[in-house]
Amino acid sequence: MNVLPSRVPADRIRVIQADPVNPRAEWVLYWMIANRRAQWNFSLQRAVDWAHHLRLPLVVLEALRCDYRWASDRIHAFVVQGMADNLLDFRNLPVTYYPYVEPDIGDGKGLLRALAARSAVVVSDDFPCFFLPRMLAAAQRQVSVRFELVDSNGIYPMRATTRLFHRAYDFRRHLQREIGAHWDHVPLAHPLEGRRLPKATIPEDIVQRWPVAALESLARGAGDLSRLPIDHSVAVASTQGGAHAAQLQLQTFLKERLARYADARNQPENDVTSGLSPYLHFGHISVHQIVRDTAQAVGWERPSVFPKPTGSAAGWWQAPPFVESFWDELITWRELGYNCCCLRSDYDRYESLPDWAHRTLAAHAVDPRPWSYDLSQLESATTHDRLWNAAQWQLVTEGRIHNYLRMLWGKKILEWTASPRLALEFMIELNNKYALDGRNPNSYSGIFWVLGRYDRPWGPERPIFGQVRYMSSDNTARKVNVKHYIQRYAPPHVARDARLFE
């Protein structure tokens, strides 16, 4: 029974192991690695369909290893808080939820193999970034049954096109032409609702070797995380992780901030951004739900026929301007990054920059730098520029930078380091170490935009930048209010006589 009638669109399913369904299986296994939620999840829905079709229990494995790069109290806590929410959400549903947090490097080895050996089918998440593609490739060698990956990342399926887009305008125009065929393909809000599946019991030898995680104590923070071999210098952020916090964040945004989004989202002192990017990154919330809830909040209904594509960022949706602005960030810009990471394995390398950016940055690589900082100086926010220091300190303490200042943050690192390649290395290190939404296609888009990706040549040609878009703290302070932002996030160890701007 390898053919399954499914409500999950075919262009979201990728079979990476076409072995037969195991006829002696005890369950269907969903290995939850990116879509870490019990609702609005195509991957979970696909696994439920398999379990219902085969009349087998469903086991959901959500594991957290400790040897991924940049593993820290901050990232671990956010993920574990999400696992605690999932434990509650799955508690009264016909599913066996198996949360596992690796206590030491290598302790989790063999768990997937042990569970897969008793599985009819293994379903997991198709995520194009960070270490997950490599982990899934390695997992293929441990799975000897049908193994499927499901894309539940965005409104537009990642693999619905093989075209790599180099400009947001072109991708937006493509989306406007194609989105109608995908708009109504929405994951079930509650994929286990109405399903009667038998319950599975995990064998004692498996549970003894790989104990179920003590989520309640781990979710409380660094006290219990201190026993794990991860970076304890990156403190737990105040932002709570998990699907429950994500739902609260969404509703707060829709009620209190959405109406001001178009006009005020670039103002650091009047933060009306959604705050949803960490939850989207860790799969604690679905973009499908965000779009549907936004439409419902403003009374927008899908037109019977979508307008002709224009490529314009405004007006095409025929929605209020603040909704159009929000959806352009949420759909166009976010999914543009997924397009790149899906189709380019070198998405995180300097070589992936456009040719014009290579040429102009190379021509100015040896230009004198009026200010020069090493990684430790940048990390500790001890530059001459108080606005930049504040942005970096917000990243260190809160795990985020206001969206508008994130652009300036990157441009200054390019200006203050010895070479563009070194600037890229520093940006990736600082962002991925501290940002809750780091290690994501969207964050790589932002980092590489600093160096010219998704942009065009700009004039006049400048030292260091060449034709790459230039930004300064002076100009930023003229465009947006930053005085109170600087006061709020001023690093306590930086002298107050540091220059306000450059």
C-alpha positions as CSV (number, residue, x, y, z in Angstrom):
1,M,0.0,0.0,0.0
2,N,2.5,2.6,-1.2
3,V,-0.1,4.9,-2.8
4,L,-2.0,7.0,-0.3
5,P,-5.1,9.1,-1.0
6,S,-4.0,12.3,0.7
7,R,-5.3,15.9,1.2
8,V,-1.7,17.1,1.2
9,P,-0.8,18.6,-2.2
10,A,1.6,16.4,-4.2
11,D,4.0,19.2,-4.8
12,R,4.6,19.4,-1.1
13,I,5.6,15.7,-0.7
14,R,9.1,14.5,-1.6
15,V,9.8,10.8,-1.4
16,I,13.5,10.3,-0.4
17,Q,13.2,6.6,0.2
18,A,10.8,4.7,-2.0
19,D,11.1,1.4,-0.1
20,P,7.9,-0.5,0.5
21,V,5.6,0.1,3.4
22,N,6.6,-2.3,6.2
23,P,3.7,-4.9,6.5
24,R,4.7,-5.9,10.0
25,A,4.9,-2.4,11.4
26,E,3.7,-1.3,14.7
27,W,3.1,2.4,13.9
28,V,3.6,5.3,11.5
29,L,6.4,7.6,12.6
30,Y,6.4,11.4,12.2
31,W,9.9,12.7,12.9
32,M,9.2,16.4,13.8
33,I,12.3,18.5,13.0
34,A,11.1,21.8,11.6
35,N,7.3,22.1,11.8
36,R,7.2,21.8,15.6
37,R,3.5,22.2,16.2
38,A,0.3,20.2,16.5
39,Q,-1.8,22.5,14.3
40,W,-1.8,23.7,10.7
41,N,1.0,21.3,9.8
42,F,1.0,19.5,6.4
43,S,3.7,17.1,7.7
44,L,1.6,16.0,10.6
45,Q,-1.5,15.8,8.4
46,R,0.4,13.5,6.0
47,A,1.5,11.2,8.8
48,V,-2.1,11.1,10.2
49,D,-3.4,10.2,6.7
50,W,-0.9,7.3,6.6
51,A,-1.8,6.1,10.1
52,H,-5.5,6.2,9.3
53,H,-5.0,4.5,5.9
54,L,-2.9,1.7,7.4
55,R,-5.0,1.5,10.6
56,L,-1.9,1.9,12.7
57,P,-1.0,4.2,15.7
58,L,0.9,7.4,15.1
59,V,4.2,8.1,17.0
60,V,5.5,11.7,16.9
61,L,9.2,12.0,17.7
62,E,10.5,15.4,18.5
63,A,14.1,15.3,19.4
64,L,16.7,18.0,20.2
65,R,20.4,17.2,19.8
66,C,23.1,19.1,21.6
67,D,25.9,19.2,19.0
68,Y,24.4,21.5,16.4
69,R,26.4,24.7,15.7
70,W,25.6,27.6,18.0
71,A,23.7,25.3,20.4
72,S,23.1,27.5,23.5
73,D,20.8,28.0,26.5
74,R,18.9,30.6,24.4
75,I,18.1,28.3,21.5
76,H,17.6,25.1,23.5
77,A,15.2,26.9,25.9
78,F,13.1,28.2,23.0
79,V,12.8,24.8,21.4
80,V,12.1,23.0,24.7
81,Q,9.4,25.5,25.6
82,G,7.8,24.5,22.3
83,M,8.2,20.8,23.1
84,A,6.4,21.5,26.5
85,D,3.5,23.0,24.6
86,N,3.4,20.1,22.2
87,L,3.2,17.7,25.1
88,L,0.1,19.5,26.3
89,D,-1.4,19.8,22.8
90,F,-1.0,16.0,22.1
91,R,-2.0,14.8,25.5
92,N,-5.6,14.1,24.8
93,L,-5.2,13.2,21.1
94,P,-4.8,9.8,19.5
95,V,-1.1,10.0,19.2
96,T,2.0,8.9,21.1
97,Y,4.2,11.9,21.5
98,Y,7.9,11.1,22.2
99,P,10.0,14.2,23.2
100,Y,13.7,13.5,23.6
101,V,16.5,16.0,24.6
102,E,20.0,14.6,24.1
103,P,21.9,14.8,27.5
104,D,25.3,14.4,25.9
105,I,26.8,14.5,22.4
106,G,26.0,11.2,20.6
107,D,23.5,9.9,23.2
108,G,20.7,10.2,20.7
109,K,22.4,8.1,18.1
110,G,20.3,5.1,17.2
111,L,16.9,6.4,18.4
112,L,15.6,7.2,14.9
113,R,16.8,3.8,13.6
114,A,15.1,2.0,16.5
115,L,11.8,3.7,15.9
116,A,12.0,3.5,12.1
117,A,12.6,-0.2,12.3
118,R,9.1,-0.7,13.8
119,S,7.5,1.9,11.4
120,A,5.4,1.3,8.3
121,V,6.3,4.8,7.0
122,V,8.5,7.6,8.2
123,V,7.4,11.2,7.5
124,S,9.5,14.2,8.3
125,D,9.7,17.9,7.5
126,D,11.3,19.3,4.3
127,F,13.4,22.3,5.5
128,P,16.1,23.7,3.2
129,C,18.5,25.4,5.6
130,F,21.0,25.0,8.4
131,F,22.1,21.4,9.3
132,L,18.7,19.8,8.6
133,P,19.2,18.8,4.9
134,R,22.5,17.0,5.9
135,M,20.8,15.4,8.9
136,L,18.0,14.1,6.6
137,A,20.5,12.8,4.1
138,A,22.2,10.9,6.9
139,A,18.9,9.6,8.2
140,Q,18.2,7.9,4.9
141,R,20.8,5.3,5.8
142,Q,18.9,4.5,9.0
143,V,15.5,4.1,7.4
144,S,14.6,1.0,5.4
145,V,10.9,1.8,4.8
146,R,9.1,4.5,2.8
147,F,10.5,7.9,3.9
148,E,8.7,11.1,2.9
149,L,9.5,14.8,3.5
150,V,6.7,17.3,3.5
151,D,7.0,21.0,2.9
152,S,4.8,23.1,5.3
153,N,7.0,26.2,5.2
154,G,5.1,28.7,3.1
155,I,2.1,29.6,1.1
156,Y,3.9,28.7,-2.1
157,P,5.5,25.2,-2.2
158,M,9.3,25.5,-2.4
159,R,9.6,22.9,-5.1
160,A,6.7,24.2,-7.3
161,T,9.3,26.0,-9.4
162,T,12.9,25.2,-10.4
163,R,13.5,28.9,-11.2
164,L,15.9,30.7,-8.9
165,F,14.8,34.3,-8.4
166,H,17.3,37.1,-8.1
167,R,14.9,40.0,-7.4
168,A,11.9,40.3,-5.1
169,Y,10.0,42.0,-8.0
170,D,10.4,38.9,-10.2
171,F,9.5,36.5,-7.5
172,R,6.5,38.7,-6.5
173,R,5.3,38.7,-10.1
174,H,5.7,35.0,-10.2
175,L,3.7,34.5,-7.0
176,Q,1.0,36.8,-8.3
177,R,0.7,34.6,-11.4
178,E,0.8,31.2,-9.6
179,I,-0.7,31.8,-6.1
180,G,-4.2,31.1,-7.1
181,A,-3.4,27.5,-7.7
182,H,-2.2,27.1,-4.2
183,W,-4.2,29.5,-2.2
184,D,-6.9,27.1,-1.1
185,H,-4.5,24.3,-0.3
186,V,-4.3,24.9,3.4
187,P,-3.3,22.4,6.1
188,L,-6.0,21.3,8.5
189,A,-6.1,23.4,11.6
190,H,-6.5,20.3,13.7
191,P,-5.3,17.3,11.7
192,L,-6.1,14.7,14.4
193,E,-9.6,16.0,14.9
194,G,-12.2,13.3,14.3
195,R,-9.5,10.6,13.7
196,R,-9.7,7.4,15.7
197,L,-6.2,5.9,15.8
198,P,-5.0,3.2,18.1
199,K,-2.4,4.2,20.7
200,A,1.1,2.9,20.5
201,T,3.3,1.9,23.4
202,I,7.0,2.5,23.0
203,P,9.0,-0.6,24.0
204,E,10.7,-0.4,27.4
205,D,14.2,-1.1,26.0
206,I,13.9,2.0,23.8
207,V,12.6,4.3,26.5
208,Q,15.2,3.1,29.0
209,R,18.0,3.9,26.5
210,W,16.5,7.1,25.3
211,P,14.4,8.5,28.2
212,V,11.5,10.8,27.6
213,A,12.6,14.4,28.3
214,A,11.7,16.0,31.6
215,L,10.2,19.0,29.7
216,E,8.7,20.9,32.6
217,S,12.0,21.4,34.4
218,L,14.0,22.0,31.2
219,A,11.4,24.6,29.9
220,R,11.9,26.6,33.1
221,G,15.3,27.8,31.8
222,A,19.0,27.7,32.3
223,G,19.0,25.9,35.7
224,D,18.3,22.5,34.2
225,L,20.0,23.3,30.8
226,S,23.3,23.9,32.7
227,R,23.9,20.1,32.7
228,L,23.9,20.0,28.9
229,P,27.1,20.4,26.8
230,I,25.9,23.6,25.1
231,D,27.0,27.3,25.2
232,H,25.8,28.7,28.5
233,S,27.2,32.2,27.7
234,V,24.2,33.0,25.5
235,A,21.4,33.5,28.1
236,V,17.8,32.5,27.7
237,A,15.9,35.3,26.0
238,S,12.8,36.9,27.6
239,T,10.7,35.8,24.5
240,Q,8.9,32.7,25.4
241,G,9.0,29.9,22.8
242,G,6.3,27.5,21.8
243,A,3.0,27.3,19.9
244,H,1.0,28.8,22.8
245,A,3.2,31.9,23.0
246,A,3.1,32.1,19.2
247,Q,-0.7,32.2,19.2
248,L,-0.6,35.0,21.8
249,Q,1.9,37.0,19.8
250,L,-0.2,36.7,16.7
251,Q,-3.4,37.9,18.3
252,T,-1.6,40.8,20.0
253,F,-0.1,41.8,16.7
254,L,-3.5,41.7,14.9
255,K,-5.3,43.6,17.6
256,E,-2.7,46.2,18.6
257,R,-0.1,46.6,15.8
258,L,-1.3,45.5,12.4
259,A,-3.2,48.7,11.6
260,R,0.0,50.7,12.1
261,Y,2.3,48.3,10.3
262,A,2.6,50.1,7.0
263,D,3.4,53.5,8.5
264,A,5.4,52.7,11.6
265,R,7.1,49.3,11.1
266,N,10.4,51.1,10.4
267,Q,10.4,53.1,13.6
268,P,12.6,51.4,16.3
269,E,10.9,53.4,19.1
270,N,7.4,52.5,18.0
271,D,7.9,48.8,17.4
272,V,4.9,47.5,15.5
273,T,6.6,44.5,13.9
274,S,4.8,41.2,14.2
275,G,7.5,39.5,16.4
276,L,6.6,36.2,14.7
277,S,9.8,35.4,13.0
278,P,11.3,33.2,15.8
279,Y,8.0,31.2,15.9
280,L,8.0,30.8,12.1
281,H,11.6,29.7,12.2
282,F,11.1,27.0,14.8
283,G,7.8,25.9,13.3
284,H,5.7,27.0,16.3
285,I,3.2,28.7,14.1
286,S,2.1,28.3,10.5
287,V,2.2,31.0,7.8
288,H,-1.1,29.7,6.6
289,Q,-2.8,30.4,9.9
290,I,-1.2,33.9,10.0
291,V,-2.5,34.8,6.6
292,R,-6.0,33.4,7.3
293,D,-6.2,35.1,10.7
294,T,-5.0,38.4,9.2
295,A,-7.6,38.2,6.4
296,Q,-10.3,37.4,9.0
297,A,-9.3,40.3,11.2
298,V,-9.8,42.9,8.5
299,G,-12.7,41.2,6.7
300,W,-10.7,40.4,3.5
301,E,-12.0,37.7,1.2
302,R,-10.2,36.1,-1.6
303,P,-11.4,37.5,-5.0
304,S,-13.1,35.0,-7.3
305,V,-10.3,35.7,-9.7
306,F,-6.9,37.1,-8.6
307,P,-5.8,40.2,-10.5
308,K,-3.3,40.1,-13.3
309,P,0.3,40.0,-12.0
310,T,2.0,43.4,-11.7
311,G,5.0,42.7,-9.5
312,S,4.0,45.6,-7.4
313,A,4.3,45.4,-3.6
314,A,1.1,47.4,-3.1
315,G,-2.4,47.1,-4.4
316,W,-2.4,43.6,-5.9
317,W,-4.1,41.9,-3.0
318,Q,-6.8,44.5,-2.9
319,A,-6.5,44.6,0.9
320,P,-5.9,47.5,3.3
321,P,-2.4,49.0,2.8
322,F,-1.1,47.7,6.1
323,V,-2.2,44.2,5.2
324,E,-0.5,44.4,1.8
325,S,2.7,45.6,3.5
326,F,2.6,42.8,6.0
327,W,1.9,40.1,3.5
328,D,4.7,41.3,1.2
329,E,7.1,40.8,4.0
330,L,5.5,37.5,5.2
331,I,5.0,35.9,1.8
332,T,7.2,37.6,-0.9
333,W,10.4,38.3,1.1
334,R,10.2,35.4,3.4
335,E,9.6,32.8,0.7
336,L,12.2,34.4,-1.6
337,G,14.7,33.2,0.9
338,Y,13.3,29.6,0.9
339,N,13.5,29.7,-2.9
340,C,17.3,30.4,-2.7
341,C,18.0,27.9,0.0
342,C,16.0,25.2,-1.7
343,L,17.7,25.6,-5.1
344,R,21.3,26.6,-4.0
345,S,23.4,24.5,-1.7
346,D,25.8,27.4,-1.4
347,Y,23.2,29.9,-0.2
348,D,25.4,30.7,2.9
349,R,28.7,31.2,1.0
350,Y,30.2,34.4,-0.4
351,E,30.4,32.8,-3.9
352,S,26.6,32.9,-4.1
353,L,26.5,36.7,-4.4
354,P,25.5,38.2,-7.8
355,D,28.3,38.8,-10.3
356,W,28.0,42.6,-10.1
357,A,28.4,42.5,-6.3
358,H,31.5,40.3,-6.6
359,R,33.1,42.8,-9.1
360,T,32.4,46.0,-7.2
361,L,33.3,44.5,-3.7
362,A,36.6,43.1,-5.2
363,A,37.5,46.4,-6.7
364,H,37.2,48.1,-3.3
365,A,38.4,45.2,-1.1
366,V,41.7,47.0,-0.2
367,D,40.1,50.4,0.4
368,P,41.2,51.9,3.8
369,R,38.7,51.4,6.6
370,P,38.3,54.5,8.8
371,W,37.3,52.2,11.6
372,S,38.3,48.6,12.1
373,Y,36.9,46.1,14.6
374,D,37.5,42.4,15.2
375,L,34.8,39.9,16.1
376,S,35.1,40.3,19.8
377,Q,34.8,44.1,19.7
378,L,31.7,43.8,17.5
379,E,30.2,41.0,19.7
380,S,30.6,43.1,22.9
381,A,29.2,46.2,21.2
382,T,32.2,48.3,21.9
383,T,32.4,50.4,18.7
384,H,32.5,54.2,18.3
385,D,28.9,54.2,17.1
386,R,26.2,54.3,19.9
387,L,23.4,53.5,17.5
388,W,25.2,50.4,16.2
389,N,26.1,49.4,19.8
390,A,22.5,49.6,20.8
391,A,21.4,47.4,17.9
392,Q,24.1,44.8,18.7
393,W,23.2,44.9,22.4
394,Q,19.5,44.3,21.7
395,L,20.7,41.2,19.7
396,V,22.9,40.0,22.6
397,T,20.3,40.5,25.3
398,E,16.9,39.9,23.5
399,G,17.9,37.7,20.6
400,R,16.6,40.2,18.0
401,I,17.3,43.5,16.3
402,H,14.6,45.8,15.1
403,N,14.0,45.0,11.4
404,Y,15.1,48.4,10.1
405,L,18.2,48.6,12.2
406,R,19.2,45.1,11.2
407,M,20.0,46.5,7.8
408,L,22.2,49.2,9.3
409,W,23.8,46.7,11.6
410,G,25.0,44.6,8.6
411,K,26.1,47.6,6.5
412,K,28.4,48.8,9.3
413,I,30.0,45.4,9.7
414,L,30.8,45.5,6.0
415,E,32.4,48.9,6.4
416,W,34.3,48.1,9.6
417,T,36.0,44.8,8.7
418,A,39.0,44.0,6.7
419,S,37.2,42.4,3.8
420,P,33.7,41.6,2.5
421,R,34.3,37.9,3.1
422,L,35.3,38.5,6.7
423,A,32.2,40.8,7.1
424,L,30.0,37.9,5.9
425,E,31.7,35.5,8.4
426,F,31.1,38.0,11.2
427,M,27.5,38.7,10.3
428,I,26.6,35.0,10.1
429,E,28.4,34.2,13.4
430,L,26.8,37.0,15.4
431,N,23.3,36.6,13.9
432,N,23.2,32.8,14.2
433,K,24.7,32.8,17.7
434,Y,22.3,35.3,19.2
435,A,19.2,35.7,17.1
436,L,16.2,33.5,17.9
437,D,15.3,33.7,14.2
438,G,18.8,33.0,13.0
439,R,19.9,30.0,10.9
440,N,16.8,30.5,8.7
441,P,16.4,31.2,5.0
442,N,15.0,34.6,5.8
443,S,17.9,35.6,8.0
444,Y,20.4,34.6,5.3
445,S,18.4,36.8,2.9
446,G,18.9,39.7,5.2
447,I,22.6,39.1,5.7
448,F,23.3,38.6,2.0
449,W,21.2,41.6,1.0
450,V,23.8,43.7,2.9
451,L,26.3,42.5,0.2
452,G,24.1,42.8,-2.8
453,R,21.8,39.8,-3.0
454,Y,18.3,40.7,-4.2
455,D,19.5,44.3,-4.8
456,R,21.0,46.3,-7.7
457,P,24.1,48.5,-8.3
458,W,23.7,51.9,-6.7
459,G,25.5,55.2,-7.3
460,P,27.5,57.1,-6.6
461,E,30.3,54.5,-6.2
462,R,31.7,54.7,-2.7
463,P,34.9,53.6,-0.9
464,I,34.6,50.1,0.5
465,F,31.0,49.6,-0.7
466,G,31.6,50.3,-4.4
467,Q,28.1,50.1,-6.0
468,V,26.6,48.1,-3.1
469,R,23.9,50.1,-1.3
470,Y,25.3,52.3,1.4
471,M,23.7,53.1,4.8
472,S,25.0,55.3,7.6
473,S,23.9,55.9,11.2
474,D,23.5,59.7,10.5
475,N,21.1,59.1,7.7
476,T,19.2,56.5,9.7
477,A,18.8,58.9,12.6
478,R,17.4,61.5,10.2
479,K,14.8,59.0,8.8
480,V,13.7,57.3,12.1
481,N,13.6,58.2,15.8
482,V,16.4,56.5,17.6
483,K,17.2,58.6,20.7
484,H,15.1,56.5,23.2
485,Y,16.1,53.3,21.4
486,I,19.8,54.1,22.1
487,Q,19.0,54.9,25.7
488,R,17.1,51.7,26.2
489,Y,19.7,49.4,24.7
490,A,22.9,51.2,25.5
491,P,25.5,48.6,26.6
492,P,26.3,49.2,30.3
493,H,30.0,48.8,29.7
494,V,30.4,51.3,26.8
495,A,31.5,54.8,27.7
496,R,28.7,57.4,27.4
497,D,31.0,59.7,25.4
498,A,31.1,57.3,22.5
499,R,30.0,59.0,19.3
500,L,26.3,59.1,18.9
501,F,26.6,58.7,15.1
502,E,29.4,58.7,12.7
